Amino acid sequence: MGQPNYVSGFKLALHEHVLDLPLRWKKPQTIFVNSMSDLFLKNIPKEFIVKVFNVMAKAHWHTFQVLTKRSQRLLELSSELPWAPNIWMGATVENKDYTFRIDHLRKTVAYLKFLSIEPLLGPIPHLNLDGIDWVIVGGESGPGARPMDRAWVLDIRDQCLKAGVPFFFKQWGGVRKKHAGRMLEGRIWDEMPVMSGHGRHARTMCSAR
């Protein structure tokens, strides 16, 4: 990529020299943490994860979104991490075989918990959304993308509506994801969670027909 930080390709590397960067960004923004990897990989030392969380807590004017598939390690470390309201914690759930990650996430002490159901690779009936503040759904994209059934998406959407959980539909995906778009039943689903001044979660919706 021509980037010195990636001279070893995708081998695990800890870049402590850039941890404080968000503290220098004065304009509030939403930051997706460690988008090229997983912060809770078993080989990432707990001490490094704590440092990341300390920076996120200090940079309170930003919103940090952390996503993991290593939900068991997340739960194990949860009580040792310096959580703050601006740290949104999510778990990836591709199909019903991975709903155990939701149970792990639910048991953490994160202020805001979300599910990234992307790519959605199968139906997920009977979602337990207790304690979940946001659900994102999307299809796989790029060469060899596996198809996503419309019925799977609608079922999750309906479960979110019934539970009062904000629903965000990201994309249909596929080989030509831009062509496929993100319209669902004639509208854009852009619901987002918002932290209130008392730390409780309110529901807001920005959708267009």
Secondary structure, 3 states (H helix, E strand, C coil): CCCHHHCCCCCCCCCHHHCCHHHHCCCCCEEECCCCCCCCCCCCCHHHHHHHHHHHHHCCCCEEEEEECCHHHHHHHHHHCCCCCCEEEEEECCCHHHCHHHHHHHCCCCCEEEEEECCCCCCCCCCCCCCCCEEEEECCECCCCCCCCHHHHHHHHHHHHHHCCCEEEEECCECCHHHHCCEECCEECECEEEECCCCCEEEECCCCC
